[in-house]
Amino acid sequence: MNTKLLNKDIQEFINAHLDSNPFDLTLKHREFNGVSMSEIAEQIDSKRRIKDKLPTWFKADSILYPNKSRLQQSSSEITARHKCELVSGTSIIDITGGFGVDCFYLAKSFKDVYYCEQEEELHNVAVHNFEVLKAKNIKAFNDDGLDVLKNSKMHFNWIYADPSRRHESKGKVFFIEDCQPDVIENLDLFFMHSEKVLLKLSPMLDISRTIKDLGHVKRIDIVAVNNELKELLFVLEKDYINQIMVNCFNYKGEQKSKYEFEWGSDSSVSYGVTEVGDFLYEPNVAILKGGAFKHLSHDFELNKLGLNSHLYFSNRKKEFPGRRFLIKDIQSYSNKSDLKQKLRNSQANISTRNFPLTVEAIRKKYKIKDGGDRYVFFTADQVGNKLVIYCKKA
């Protein structure tokens, strides 16, 4: 950690060049007042990236930032605050500290917070920022969190971990064994030090498989921000074997929608044929990830278009955790000439559900521009008929 970055003239330079291209700055200058321009450019780039994600850090003076890959792995303030709704008590240990955003917010809910980060540079950056942000109840360890637990006799109200993808793992993360630290292998260690564990996991993980792999699962929160999946949060309680509650959250600004259901419980579902004038309902991504398809149909008294289409409809306008549309027209995808007439060289928001073509392929085929106030769904009904449904927001 280069403390010269905290010099007043360097900080003023960083703030004055937030709208500049960091790469261009490195071409124009080798250094500024004794600090290499590459280091300054990295600070500028990182600070720009967190403006919306971490506004508290962005607005504070003398904050230091890690590289962009570390920032991408960090929680946002919205999701960090959400975790505080799941945990409470006197003490918590974060064994995968990282940039420290989660730790900072957990410190608002606990008397004693223990932050562990084995990478020295990242540890020093986080500790400096904790001091700037006046988080005085965080004790930091520049060590592997697992080693801290192994060498400690302390008992905590909670253990928090954010396993990351192993470097040798290729592609997207689907199973928890692809992550480090190895949570499954270390569950006994966790439960030696706490009855409760909170895990932040990749939204790409298979939920059903993860439940079986972990055991002890009491609650799962699926968290989306602006209808983009961000985190899966698994609450584990030692020896818990009862029903698992799944909570699907979608944050939009200061508002959030919540839908709750019991994992593995069955529910009735009605299928039907939608008509012009009906309202079409599309669940948010958190609900889609949770797989609460039958529950939605039952709880909101909606008909489902098809088993795998995950679109719902009703002749009544209802509040719903997702998007709501008024159906203006419906046609068969097999009517090619009519499709060309309605879609070619037009503007529309295209979505696909249980349909063989991608959105990109449909746009290219019919030369459709993105945007406007028309919404078109390419989907299939319960018997496999391919449909095109034209809507407007309702």
C-alpha angles and dihedrals in degrees: 000000000000105000090192085078086073093060112121095241092050093048090049090050091051093050092045092054103045089115093048126097105256092210092054089053091057089053093051099042134031093195144349121219094337098317122106114249091228089064092046092047090053090053091049092048093048095045091052091051095055098047094107098021097053109018093164091059092042093053096045121093122240097016116157122214134206122220121294096261090060091048091051089056092050124099119248120241089253094056093040091055089048091060090058088065090061101048138047139158140089104295139025133172122210105204095185100045102169116161089348102238094130091044091052092055094041087056088066091060102038135055094218124031124181118203120197124190123157096194103090098208093049092044092053093048092051094046091051091050092048088057092048091049091046096239094156100167097066117104111199129211122193090210144090107286092224090055090050089055093045092052096043133083092194123123120215133196088228142010116208125197135174105194114203131208115275113250092235092052111103126216127348124352114250105154131045093233087068089068136079136256090044100240096186093052092048101043092105089053091050093050091049087065103032142015091218134052130186116201126192107205138181115275086227092068120112103247098204093050092046092053090053093045096049107035117188090073112156103164140008124200117195107200126198129174118205088349093304117121111241113162147003111213117198119194112203125192121188112263093355110158105160133101118318117226118212119202119193114201130184117185120203113175108307092339129085135186121213132196121180132193141157115259112241096010117130128231137181122258132195123211124199150145117276124218140203108280095035122119117246120212126201116190119229118256094259091060092044089053090049092052095226092153101134092039091058092052091051100040096047096033092239131151116234118228096214142345094257101022097080094204120126135199143190138169087235129075110237140173107258138176095245140024124329126203140179112232111233100172142358128198140167116260087225090070093088099169093052090046092055091048093052100038112026113111090354133127122243146137105252125205131174129205121178091344129135097228125069123233089251092052092050092049091050094045095052098026092238120175117219121248137027129112097289119097121195124191121198107199147128134248129229094281094046101260110152112233138187113209120194116205147163126211115272 
